[in-house]
Amino acid sequence: MATVDVSKGARASRRSWPLERVLFLLAGKMTILSAALAALVSPWFLLLTVFVGANQLAFVAFGNCPSSWLLQRYLGFRRGCPR
């Protein structure tokens, strides 16, 4: 009987998400985290929100941002939308 590598299937399904969707997920998580930390710890955590917004603007303006480079190079995500 053939064995199935479950971890390989999990990696393939994760990487089937387009890069843009993963970036949107990360930006949403970081924005929520930043708002929670600003409310509970210090308003200085709102600078994290500014950083997230700047990265989103960079992606829109230039087609890349530091997060997209890392996700493409080290985790193997690919663009869902052509450039």
N, C-alpha and C positions, 0 to 999 in steps of 0.2 A: 504494500500500500504506500502511496506517495505521501510525503510529508509536506505541509504547507508552512512557509515562513510567515507567521502572522505579523511580525515587526516590519517586514518588507512591504506588506500590504498596507499597513498603517502609515508608513512613510509615503507611499505612493498616493494615498488618498489625501494626505495633508498637503502634499505638493501639487495636487490637482487644483487647489485654490489659486486663482490668479493673484499676482503680486498686488494689484490695486486693492483687492478685497482684504488682504492681510494688512496692508498699510492702514486702511480705514479702521480695521479692528484694533490695531495697536494705538492709533491716534485716539480712538474713543476710550480705550482703557486708561491711557495716560491722562486724558482730560478729566475723567471721573476721579482717578486717583489724586490728581492735582487739586481738584475742587474739595475733595474730602480732607486732604492734608491741610489745605488752606483754612478750612472751617474748624478743624480740630487741633491743629498744631500751630501754624504760623501763616500769615498772609503772604509771606515770601514764597511759599510754594506755588503761587500764581505765576511765578516766572517759568515754571515748568509748562504751564499752559501756553505761554508766549513762545517757548521753544518748540512745542508741538505745532503751533500755528505757523511758525516760520518754516518748519520742515514741510508742512503741507503746501505752503506757497511756493517753496523751492521746487517741489515735485511738479506742481502745475506749470510753473514758469520754465523750468529747465528739463523736465522729464525725468529727473533723478533727485534723490535726497540721500543723506547718509544711511537712513534706514533701508532704502531700496537697494543700495549697493550691498549692504550686509546681507539682506535677505536673498538677493540674487546670487551673490558669490559663495556664501557659506552654507546656506540652507537650500539652495537650488530652486527657489521660486521663480516662475517665469511670468512675463507680462500676459495679461488676458486681452489687452487692447493694443493694437499696433501703434507704434510711435507716430 
